[in-house]
Amino acid sequence: MLIKAAALGKNLVERLATSLKRFPEAVALAACAALTLILMNHLGFHRHDYTETLTRISMVLALGIPLYLCARVFLERRPGTAKKIKVAIYALPAAGLLLYYLYLLPDFEMVPVSRYIAFNLSFYCIFSFIPYFYKRENYECYIMSLLKQILTTLVYAVVLFAGLAAMLFTVDKLLVGIPEKLYFDVWLLVAGVFSPAFFLSGVPPAEQELGPEDYPKVLRVLFLYIVMPIISAYTIILYLYFAKILITRQWPGGLVSHLVLWYSLISTFVVFLVYPLRSAVQWAGVFLAALPKLMLPLLVMMFVSMGIRINSYGVTENRYLVILGGLWVLGYMVYFILCRKPRNIVAVISLAAIAALAVAGPWSCYSVSKMSQNNRFERILQRNGMLEDGEIVKPSAEPNAEDRREISSILSYFERFHDLKDLRHLPPDFRINQMESVFGFGFEYGFSGGSPQYFGHYLEGGRVSADISGYDYFVAVNYGEPSGYSILQGDIAIAYDSGTMGLQVAKRGQVLYRRSVEDIALAIHEEYRGRDSLSQEEMTFSEDNEEVRVLYIFRRISGSEGDAAPDISLEPPELYIFVKLLK
């Protein structure tokens, strides 16, 4: 038994060493990203003075992993590449990452984060198809080997972390105390150092030829007898729903578009992976022959449903990506049906191109969405006689409730995801709290039918800078922490309850101050309704009585709200509370 364990350990070490030798840059970048997160863990994630910078560094390091993987597998296919070209191939990703850090990741709003995800998807797709580009067979088997390695890595990582965590727990309880942060450190080391190295050790070499005989038996059973029957049953359900639509002549809302899209994407993935089994297993051949054709009417239903939404509310990034994803699936299914011997690598190449193009250039989801919402905004203004010589004027008669909500929704969209400066016809330096003076009516939240809408106000820049030298006590309220916060010092007791959102200050059992923090947060929300980012001054509230002075600085206020003004559900806010005793 010991000999077998030693052999397994030796094999594991050899695999990790092979990974480091073959993909040194990717392993090093993954380790650096993990170490950066460990540093953040010990410094404190709530410390915004450096958290933003360290997060950006870790994200850029992680983005470099697929870039250098692409460089390595490309050079493996061209072993005779000149040294100067190799240097250029290694230098270009480094320069690109630096530029990305400086210009494409300024914050963590919707645009930079979604762009980051899209570029990652594109680069990993490129990494997967470089070894099989252009005319090389059995690309699907290569992807299956990568999928098997991912699942194996996941199992190893979970078992390794569980074992290390159990040892730390035992030491903590029986020998010496272990800081809780150490558990997260261990997970980061396992996920960020061990897992990438272990996964890359199983990437097939460029010269290795794979075929249907290399198809993993476990995945073969999974797809043939579990995944494919589920997809078949789901297809029947969607067709029954389609029949219901034709009978009732009532087209669905936006939810069905997302359901069909995810069904289509998963089905496309399964068609791709099952393709090598088409000749060996009759059930696979029938499935591949029928499913692409059955998907076409469902995709048409999705496009019609999404078209209705776009006609009513314009294009947004979400709708753009749904349409784009549907077009990609449609194109692949048509290609699969018409081509006698389809090359599935085309699907991954096109996905890599679409993912990058969707977030870059004048055709990107951001540019198209801003243009669509600008046009929608202009039509509403013109319909209500609120546009003269390109400037907004107050209407002679107040617009109807639907148009008021539409205008408010467009303003909120630009405030949350872009910049109000991107919306044409607005006065310079316009802010949503000026709606009454500019539009003649205040901001209106909610949609027709009373559907609740999420709202959130966040401290601009995430940093707090205030003179607190005159205060005696401090309470930091963070989201997701235990509901009770209390300070007991001598005769003074300060307690905050996240459940009731109530603060109480007492001395020798006598209550000196009691306040509902929820009321303060709702007052800030009411004043700055529709705005996401607020200055520290706008997120600050101070009051005092004869006994105490209390300063509140909010970092996050969020919740959901319907059409009715009282219909507000507030989440526990994040804030700093400073208390000074006056007597």
C-alpha positions as CSV (number, residue, x, y, z in Angstrom):
1,M,0.0,0.0,0.0
2,L,2.8,2.4,0.9
3,I,4.6,1.5,-2.3
4,K,1.4,2.3,-4.4
5,A,0.9,5.6,-2.5
6,A,4.5,6.6,-3.1
7,A,4.1,5.7,-6.8
8,L,1.0,7.8,-7.1
9,G,2.7,10.7,-5.4
10,K,5.7,10.4,-7.6
11,N,3.4,10.3,-10.7
12,L,1.5,13.4,-9.5
13,V,4.8,15.3,-8.9
14,E,6.0,14.3,-12.4
15,R,2.8,15.5,-14.0
16,L,3.0,18.8,-12.3
17,A,6.6,19.2,-13.3
18,T,5.7,18.4,-16.9
19,S,3.0,21.0,-16.8
20,L,5.4,23.6,-15.5
21,K,7.9,22.8,-18.2
22,R,5.4,22.8,-21.0
23,F,3.3,25.8,-19.9
24,P,5.5,27.8,-17.5
25,E,3.9,31.2,-18.2
26,A,0.4,30.1,-17.6
27,V,1.2,28.2,-14.4
28,A,3.2,31.3,-13.1
29,L,0.4,33.7,-14.0
30,A,-2.2,31.5,-12.2
31,A,0.0,31.3,-9.1
32,C,0.5,35.1,-9.1
33,A,-3.2,35.7,-9.4
34,A,-3.8,33.3,-6.5
35,L,-1.1,35.0,-4.4
36,T,-2.7,38.4,-5.1
37,L,-6.0,37.1,-3.9
38,I,-4.3,35.7,-0.8
39,L,-2.8,39.1,-0.1
40,M,-6.3,40.7,-0.4
41,N,-7.7,38.1,1.9
42,H,-5.2,39.1,4.7
43,L,-5.4,42.8,4.0
44,G,-9.2,42.7,4.0
45,F,-11.5,42.7,1.0
46,H,-13.5,45.6,2.4
47,R,-10.5,47.9,2.3
48,H,-11.2,49.8,-0.9
49,D,-8.0,51.9,-0.9
50,Y,-6.1,48.9,-2.5
51,T,-8.7,46.3,-3.1
52,E,-9.7,47.7,-6.5
53,T,-6.1,47.8,-7.7
54,L,-5.3,44.3,-6.5
55,T,-8.5,43.0,-8.1
56,R,-7.6,44.5,-11.4
57,I,-4.1,43.0,-11.2
58,S,-5.5,39.5,-10.4
59,M,-8.0,39.8,-13.3
60,V,-5.3,40.8,-15.8
61,L,-3.1,38.0,-14.6
62,A,-5.9,35.5,-15.1
63,L,-6.5,36.9,-18.6
64,G,-2.9,36.3,-19.4
65,I,-3.3,32.5,-18.8
66,P,-5.2,31.8,-22.1
67,L,-3.0,34.2,-24.0
68,Y,0.2,32.4,-23.1
69,L,-1.5,29.0,-23.6
70,C,-2.3,30.1,-27.1
71,A,1.3,31.2,-27.7
72,R,2.6,27.8,-26.4
73,V,0.4,25.5,-28.4
74,F,1.0,27.7,-31.5
75,L,4.7,27.3,-31.2
76,E,4.3,23.5,-30.5
77,R,2.8,23.2,-34.0
78,R,5.7,25.2,-35.5
79,P,8.8,23.9,-33.8
80,G,11.1,25.5,-36.3
81,T,10.0,29.1,-35.6
82,A,12.8,31.6,-35.6
83,K,14.0,33.0,-32.2
84,K,13.1,36.6,-33.0
85,I,9.5,35.5,-33.9
86,K,9.3,33.5,-30.6
87,V,10.4,36.6,-28.6
88,A,7.7,38.7,-30.4
89,I,5.0,36.0,-29.7
90,Y,5.9,36.1,-26.0
91,A,6.2,39.9,-25.8
92,L,2.9,40.8,-27.5
93,P,0.7,39.2,-24.8
94,A,2.6,41.0,-22.1
95,A,2.2,44.4,-23.9
96,G,-1.5,43.6,-24.5
97,L,-2.1,42.8,-20.8
98,L,-0.4,46.1,-19.7
99,L,-2.6,48.1,-22.1
100,Y,-5.7,46.1,-21.0
101,Y,-4.9,47.0,-17.4
102,L,-4.5,50.7,-18.2
103,Y,-7.4,51.3,-20.6
104,L,-9.9,48.5,-20.7
105,L,-10.4,47.7,-17.0
106,P,-11.0,51.1,-15.3
107,D,-13.7,49.7,-12.9
108,F,-16.0,46.7,-12.3
109,E,-19.1,48.1,-13.9
110,M,-21.1,46.1,-16.5
111,V,-19.2,47.1,-19.6
112,P,-15.6,46.3,-18.5
113,V,-16.6,43.1,-16.7
114,S,-18.7,41.7,-19.6
115,R,-15.9,42.6,-22.0
116,Y,-13.4,40.8,-19.8
117,I,-15.6,37.6,-19.8
118,A,-16.0,37.7,-23.5
119,F,-12.3,38.1,-24.2
120,N,-11.6,35.2,-21.8
121,L,-14.1,33.0,-23.7
122,S,-12.6,34.0,-27.0
123,F,-9.0,33.2,-25.9
124,Y,-9.9,29.9,-24.4
125,C,-11.7,28.9,-27.6
126,I,-8.6,29.9,-29.6
127,F,-6.4,27.8,-27.3
128,S,-8.7,24.8,-27.9
129,F,-8.6,24.9,-31.7
130,I,-5.0,25.9,-32.5
131,P,-3.7,22.3,-32.2
132,Y,-6.4,21.2,-34.8
133,F,-6.3,24.1,-37.1
134,Y,-6.9,23.7,-40.1
135,K,-7.4,20.3,-41.7
136,R,-7.0,17.8,-38.9
137,E,-9.6,15.2,-37.9
138,N,-11.2,14.2,-34.5
139,Y,-11.2,17.7,-33.0
140,E,-14.3,16.6,-31.0
141,C,-12.2,13.8,-29.4
142,Y,-9.6,16.4,-28.4
143,I,-12.2,18.5,-26.7
144,M,-13.6,15.5,-24.9
145,S,-10.1,14.8,-23.5
146,L,-9.9,18.3,-22.2
147,L,-13.4,18.0,-20.7
148,K,-12.4,14.7,-19.0
149,Q,-9.3,16.4,-17.6
150,I,-11.4,19.3,-16.3
151,L,-13.7,16.9,-14.4
152,T,-10.7,14.9,-13.1
153,T,-9.0,18.1,-11.9
154,L,-12.2,19.2,-10.2
155,V,-12.4,15.9,-8.2
156,Y,-8.7,16.1,-7.3
157,A,-9.1,19.7,-6.2
158,V,-12.1,19.1,-4.0
159,V,-10.5,16.0,-2.3
160,L,-7.3,17.8,-1.8
161,F,-8.9,20.9,-0.3
162,A,-11.2,18.7,1.9
163,G,-8.2,16.9,3.3
164,L,-6.1,20.0,4.0
165,A,-9.1,21.7,5.5
166,A,-9.7,18.7,7.8
167,M,-6.1,18.8,8.9
168,L,-6.3,22.5,9.7
169,F,-9.5,22.0,11.6
170,T,-8.0,19.2,13.7
171,V,-4.9,21.4,14.5
172,D,-7.2,24.3,15.3
173,K,-9.2,22.3,17.8
174,L,-6.6,20.0,19.3
175,L,-3.3,21.9,19.2
176,V,-3.1,25.7,18.3
177,G,-5.6,28.2,17.0
178,I,-5.8,28.6,13.2
179,P,-7.0,31.9,11.7
180,E,-10.2,31.4,9.6
181,K,-8.6,33.2,6.7
182,L,-6.1,30.3,6.3
183,Y,-8.9,28.1,5.0
184,F,-9.5,30.5,2.1
185,D,-5.8,30.7,1.5
186,V,-5.6,27.0,1.1
187,W,-8.6,27.0,-1.3
188,L,-6.9,29.7,-3.4
189,L,-3.7,27.7,-3.5
190,V,-5.6,24.6,-4.5
191,A,-7.8,26.4,-7.1
192,G,-5.1,28.8,-8.4
193,V,-1.9,26.8,-8.3
194,F,-2.6,23.1,-8.1
195,S,-5.7,22.9,-10.3
196,P,-4.3,24.8,-13.4
197,A,-1.0,22.9,-13.2
198,F,-2.8,19.6,-12.8
199,F,-5.2,20.3,-15.7
200,L,-2.4,21.5,-18.1
201,S,-0.5,18.3,-17.3
202,G,-3.3,16.3,-19.1
203,V,-3.5,18.5,-22.2
204,P,-2.7,16.1,-25.1
205,P,0.6,16.9,-26.9
206,A,0.4,18.5,-30.3
207,E,1.7,15.3,-32.0
208,Q,-0.8,12.9,-30.3
209,E,-3.5,11.6,-32.5
210,L,-6.9,11.0,-31.0
211,G,-9.9,9.0,-32.3
212,P,-13.3,7.7,-31.3
213,E,-11.6,4.9,-29.4
214,D,-10.3,7.5,-27.0
215,Y,-13.8,8.7,-26.1
216,P,-14.0,8.4,-22.3
217,K,-16.4,5.7,-21.3
218,V,-17.9,7.6,-18.4
219,L,-18.7,10.6,-20.6
220,R,-20.0,8.3,-23.3
221,V,-22.6,6.8,-20.9
222,L,-23.4,10.3,-19.5
223,F,-24.2,11.8,-22.9
224,L,-25.9,8.8,-24.5
225,Y,-28.1,7.7,-21.7
226,I,-28.6,10.8,-19.5
227,V,-28.0,14.1,-21.3
228,M,-29.5,13.2,-24.7
229,P,-32.8,11.8,-23.2
230,I,-33.1,14.9,-21.1
231,I,-32.7,17.1,-24.1
232,S,-35.2,15.0,-26.1
233,A,-37.8,15.4,-23.3
234,Y,-37.1,19.2,-23.1
235,T,-37.6,19.5,-26.8
236,I,-41.0,17.9,-26.5
237,I,-41.9,20.3,-23.7
238,L,-40.9,23.3,-25.8
239,Y,-42.9,22.0,-28.8
240,L,-46.0,21.6,-26.6
241,Y,-45.5,25.2,-25.5
242,F,-45.1,26.2,-29.1
243,A,-48.4,24.6,-29.9
244,K,-50.0,26.4,-27.0
245,I,-48.8,29.7,-28.5
246,L,-50.3,28.9,-31.9
247,I,-53.6,27.9,-30.4
248,T,-53.9,30.9,-28.0
249,R,-52.1,33.4,-30.4
250,Q,-50.4,35.0,-27.4
251,W,-46.7,35.4,-27.9
252,P,-44.6,34.8,-24.8
253,G,-42.6,37.4,-22.8
254,G,-38.8,37.6,-22.4
255,L,-38.4,34.5,-20.3
256,V,-39.0,32.0,-23.1
257,S,-36.2,33.6,-25.1
258,H,-33.7,32.8,-22.4
259,L,-35.0,29.3,-21.9
260,V,-34.8,28.5,-25.6
261,L,-31.4,30.1,-25.9
262,W,-29.9,28.1,-23.1
263,Y,-31.6,25.0,-24.4
264,S,-30.1,25.7,-27.8
265,L,-26.6,26.4,-26.5
266,I,-26.5,23.2,-24.4
267,S,-28.0,21.2,-27.3
268,T,-25.3,22.6,-29.7
269,F,-22.6,21.6,-27.2
270,V,-24.0,18.0,-27.0
271,V,-24.3,17.7,-30.8
272,F,-20.7,18.8,-31.0
273,L,-19.5,16.2,-28.5
274,V,-21.6,13.3,-29.6
275,Y,-20.7,13.7,-33.2
276,P,-17.8,11.1,-33.1
277,L,-20.3,8.4,-31.9
278,R,-22.7,8.8,-34.8
279,S,-21.4,5.7,-36.6
280,A,-20.8,3.5,-33.6
281,V,-24.1,4.1,-31.8
282,Q,-27.4,4.1,-33.7
283,W,-29.2,6.2,-31.1
284,A,-26.5,8.9,-31.5
285,G,-27.0,8.9,-35.3
286,V,-30.8,9.4,-34.9
287,F,-30.3,12.1,-32.4
288,L,-27.8,14.1,-34.5
289,A,-30.1,13.7,-37.6
290,A,-33.2,14.9,-35.8
291,L,-32.3,17.5,-33.2
292,P,-30.7,20.2,-35.5
293,K,-33.9,20.2,-37.6
294,L,-36.2,20.3,-34.6
295,M,-34.3,23.2,-33.2
296,L,-35.0,25.5,-36.1
297,P,-38.8,26.3,-35.3
298,L,-37.9,26.8,-31.7
299,L,-35.2,29.3,-32.6
300,V,-37.8,31.1,-34.8
301,M,-40.1,31.3,-31.8
302,M,-37.2,32.8,-29.8
303,F,-36.4,35.4,-32.4
304,V,-40.1,36.4,-32.7
305,S,-40.4,36.7,-28.9
306,M,-37.2,38.8,-28.6
307,G,-38.3,40.9,-31.6
308,I,-41.5,41.9,-29.8
309,R,-39.4,43.0,-26.7
310,I,-37.0,44.9,-28.9
311,N,-39.8,46.6,-30.8
312,S,-41.3,47.7,-27.5
313,Y,-38.2,48.5,-25.4
314,G,-35.3,48.8,-27.8
315,V,-32.0,46.9,-27.8
316,T,-30.0,46.4,-24.7
317,E,-26.8,44.4,-24.2
318,N,-28.8,41.5,-22.8
319,R,-31.2,41.3,-25.8
320,Y,-28.3,41.9,-28.2
321,L,-26.4,38.9,-26.8
322,V,-29.6,36.7,-26.9
323,I,-30.1,37.5,-30.5
324,L,-26.4,37.0,-31.3
325,G,-26.3,33.7,-29.5
326,G,-29.4,32.5,-31.3
327,L,-27.9,33.5,-34.7
328,W,-24.8,31.6,-33.9
329,V,-26.7,28.5,-33.0
330,L,-29.0,28.9,-36.1
331,G,-25.9,29.3,-38.4
332,Y,-24.3,26.2,-36.9
333,M,-27.5,24.1,-37.1
334,V,-28.0,25.1,-40.8
335,Y,-24.4,24.3,-41.6
336,F,-24.7,20.9,-39.8
337,I,-27.8,20.1,-41.7
338,L,-26.6,21.1,-45.2
339,C,-23.0,19.9,-45.0
340,R,-22.4,16.2,-45.6
341,K,-19.2,16.1,-43.6
342,P,-19.4,19.1,-41.2
343,R,-16.1,20.2,-39.5
344,N,-17.1,21.1,-36.0
345,I,-14.1,23.2,-35.5
346,V,-15.9,25.8,-37.5
347,A,-18.3,26.3,-34.6
348,V,-15.6,27.0,-32.1
349,I,-13.7,29.3,-34.5
350,S,-16.9,31.3,-35.1
351,L,-17.7,31.4,-31.4
352,A,-14.2,32.9,-30.6
353,A,-14.7,35.5,-33.3
354,I,-18.3,36.4,-32.3
355,A,-17.3,36.6,-28.6
356,A,-14.6,39.2,-29.3
357,L,-16.6,41.2,-31.9
358,A,-19.6,41.4,-29.6
359,V,-17.7,43.6,-27.2
360,A,-15.4,45.6,-29.5
361,G,-16.0,48.1,-32.2
362,P,-19.0,50.1,-33.4
363,W,-21.0,46.9,-33.9
364,S,-20.5,45.9,-30.3
365,C,-23.4,45.2,-28.0
366,Y,-22.6,48.4,-26.1
367,S,-22.6,50.7,-29.2
368,V,-25.7,49.2,-30.7
369,S,-27.6,49.3,-27.4
370,K,-26.7,52.9,-26.8
371,M,-27.8,53.9,-30.3
372,S,-31.1,52.0,-29.9
373,Q,-31.9,53.5,-26.6
374,N,-31.1,57.0,-27.8
375,N,-33.5,56.5,-30.8
376,R,-36.2,55.2,-28.4
377,F,-35.6,58.2,-26.1
378,E,-35.9,60.6,-29.0
379,R,-39.1,59.1,-30.3
380,I,-40.8,59.4,-26.8
381,L,-39.7,63.0,-26.5
382,Q,-41.0,63.9,-30.0
383,R,-44.3,62.1,-29.3
384,N,-44.9,64.2,-26.3
385,G,-43.7,67.5,-27.8
386,M,-40.7,67.7,-25.5
387,L,-38.0,68.3,-28.1
388,E,-37.2,71.7,-29.7
389,D,-34.1,72.4,-31.7
390,G,-32.4,69.4,-30.1
391,E,-33.1,70.5,-26.5
392,I,-35.6,69.0,-24.0
393,V,-38.5,71.3,-23.0
394,K,-41.2,70.7,-20.5
395,P,-44.4,69.4,-22.1
396,S,-47.6,71.4,-22.2
397,A,-49.4,68.3,-20.8
398,E,-47.8,65.7,-18.6
399,P,-46.9,62.5,-20.5
400,N,-48.9,59.4,-19.7
401,A,-47.6,57.0,-17.0
402,E,-46.1,54.6,-19.5
403,D,-44.0,57.2,-21.3
404,R,-42.9,58.6,-17.9
405,R,-41.7,55.2,-16.9
406,E,-40.1,54.7,-20.2
407,I,-38.1,57.9,-19.9
408,S,-37.1,57.0,-16.4
409,S,-36.1,53.5,-17.5
410,I,-33.9,54.9,-20.2
411,L,-32.2,57.4,-17.9
412,S,-31.7,54.6,-15.3
413,Y,-30.2,52.4,-18.0
414,F,-27.6,54.9,-19.0
415,E,-26.9,55.9,-15.4
416,R,-26.3,52.2,-14.3
417,F,-24.5,50.8,-17.3
418,H,-23.0,53.7,-19.3
419,D,-22.9,57.4,-18.7
420,L,-25.7,60.0,-18.9
421,K,-23.4,62.0,-21.3
422,D,-24.0,59.2,-23.8
423,L,-27.7,60.1,-24.0
424,R,-28.5,62.7,-26.6
425,H,-30.4,66.0,-25.9
426,L,-29.7,66.0,-22.1
427,P,-28.4,69.2,-20.6
428,P,-24.7,69.3,-19.8
429,D,-23.9,67.7,-16.4
430,F,-27.5,66.4,-16.1
431,R,-28.3,64.3,-13.0
432,I,-31.4,62.2,-12.4
433,N,-32.4,64.2,-9.4
434,Q,-32.9,67.2,-11.8
435,M,-35.7,65.4,-13.7
436,E,-38.4,67.6,-12.2
437,S,-36.8,70.8,-13.5
438,V,-35.9,69.4,-16.9
439,F,-38.7,67.0,-17.8
440,G,-41.5,68.5,-15.7
441,F,-42.0,65.3,-13.7
442,G,-40.0,63.2,-11.2
443,F,-38.3,59.9,-11.7
444,E,-40.7,56.9,-11.8
445,Y,-39.5,53.4,-10.9
446,G,-41.2,50.1,-11.9
447,F,-42.8,48.7,-15.0
448,S,-46.3,48.0,-16.1
449,G,-47.9,45.2,-14.2
450,G,-46.1,46.1,-11.0
451,S,-43.0,43.9,-11.7
452,P,-40.3,44.7,-9.1
453,Q,-37.1,46.4,-10.2
454,Y,-33.8,46.0,-8.5
455,F,-32.0,49.2,-7.4
456,G,-28.6,49.9,-5.9
457,H,-26.7,52.9,-4.7
458,Y,-22.9,52.5,-4.2
459,L,-20.3,54.8,-2.8
460,E,-18.4,56.4,-5.6
461,G,-14.9,54.9,-5.9
462,G,-15.6,52.7,-2.9
463,R,-13.3,54.8,-0.7
464,V,-14.2,56.6,2.6
465,S,-12.2,59.7,3.5
466,A,-13.5,61.5,6.6
467,D,-12.2,63.2,9.7
468,I,-13.3,60.8,12.5
469,S,-10.9,62.0,15.2
470,G,-13.7,63.4,17.3
471,Y,-15.6,60.1,17.5
472,D,-15.2,57.5,20.3
473,Y,-16.6,54.3,18.8
474,F,-16.7,52.7,15.3
475,V,-18.9,49.9,13.9
476,A,-18.4,48.4,10.4
477,V,-21.5,46.8,9.0
478,N,-20.7,44.4,6.1
479,Y,-23.2,42.5,3.9
480,G,-23.5,38.8,4.7
481,E,-21.9,38.9,8.1
482,P,-23.8,37.7,11.3
483,S,-26.9,39.8,12.1
484,G,-25.5,41.1,15.5
485,Y,-22.8,43.8,16.0
486,S,-22.1,44.9,19.5
487,I,-19.5,46.9,21.4
488,L,-19.3,46.5,25.1
489,Q,-16.8,48.9,26.7
490,G,-17.2,49.8,30.4
491,D,-20.7,51.3,30.9
492,I,-21.2,51.8,27.1
493,A,-23.1,49.3,24.9
494,I,-23.6,49.9,21.2
495,A,-25.7,47.3,19.3
496,Y,-26.7,47.1,15.6
497,D,-29.1,44.4,14.3
498,S,-28.9,43.7,10.6
499,G,-32.2,41.9,10.7
500,T,-34.2,44.9,12.0
501,M,-31.6,47.4,10.7
502,G,-31.7,49.2,14.1
503,L,-29.0,50.9,16.0
504,Q,-29.0,51.4,19.8
505,V,-26.6,53.2,22.1
506,A,-27.0,52.7,25.9
507,K,-25.1,53.7,29.0
508,R,-25.5,51.7,32.2
509,G,-28.6,50.1,30.7
510,Q,-30.2,53.4,29.9
511,V,-30.9,54.0,26.1
512,L,-29.3,57.2,24.9
513,Y,-30.0,56.8,21.2
514,R,-32.1,54.5,19.1
515,R,-32.5,54.8,15.3
516,S,-33.8,52.8,12.3
517,V,-31.0,52.7,9.8
518,E,-33.6,51.4,7.3
519,D,-35.3,54.8,7.4
520,I,-32.1,56.6,6.7
521,A,-31.2,54.3,3.7
522,L,-34.7,54.7,2.3
523,A,-34.5,58.5,2.5
524,I,-31.2,58.4,0.6
525,H,-32.8,56.1,-2.0
526,E,-35.8,58.5,-2.3
527,E,-33.6,61.5,-2.9
528,Y,-31.2,59.9,-5.4
529,R,-33.6,57.4,-7.0
530,G,-32.3,56.1,-10.3
531,R,-28.6,56.8,-9.6
532,D,-26.1,54.0,-8.9
533,S,-22.9,55.8,-7.9
534,L,-23.2,58.4,-5.2
535,S,-20.6,60.7,-3.7
536,Q,-19.5,60.2,0.0
537,E,-21.4,63.4,0.9
538,E,-24.6,62.0,-0.7
539,M,-24.1,58.7,1.2
540,T,-23.5,60.4,4.5
541,F,-26.0,61.1,7.3
542,S,-25.3,62.7,10.7
543,E,-27.5,63.5,13.6
544,D,-27.2,64.1,17.4
545,N,-29.1,64.6,20.5
546,E,-28.1,65.8,24.0
547,E,-26.3,62.6,24.7
548,V,-24.6,61.3,21.5
549,R,-23.6,62.3,18.0
550,V,-23.8,59.6,15.3
551,L,-22.3,59.6,11.8
552,Y,-23.4,57.2,9.1
553,I,-21.4,56.6,5.9
554,F,-23.1,54.1,3.6
555,R,-21.2,52.0,1.2
556,R,-24.1,50.2,-0.4
557,I,-27.9,50.6,-0.4
558,S,-29.8,48.1,-2.5
559,G,-33.2,46.4,-2.8
560,S,-36.2,46.1,-5.1
561,E,-39.1,48.3,-5.8
562,G,-42.5,48.0,-7.6
563,D,-44.8,50.6,-8.9
564,A,-46.4,51.4,-5.6
565,A,-44.2,53.8,-3.6
566,P,-44.4,51.8,-0.3
567,D,-43.6,48.6,-2.1
568,I,-39.9,48.6,-1.4
569,S,-37.8,45.7,-0.1
570,L,-34.5,46.9,1.3
571,E,-31.5,44.6,1.7
572,P,-29.3,45.0,4.7
573,P,-27.0,47.9,3.8
574,E,-23.3,48.2,4.2
575,L,-22.1,51.1,6.1
576,Y,-19.7,52.6,8.7
577,I,-21.2,54.0,12.0
578,F,-19.2,56.4,14.2
579,V,-20.4,57.3,17.7
580,K,-19.4,60.2,20.0
581,L,-20.6,60.6,23.5
582,L,-21.4,64.2,24.3
583,K,-21.7,63.7,28.1
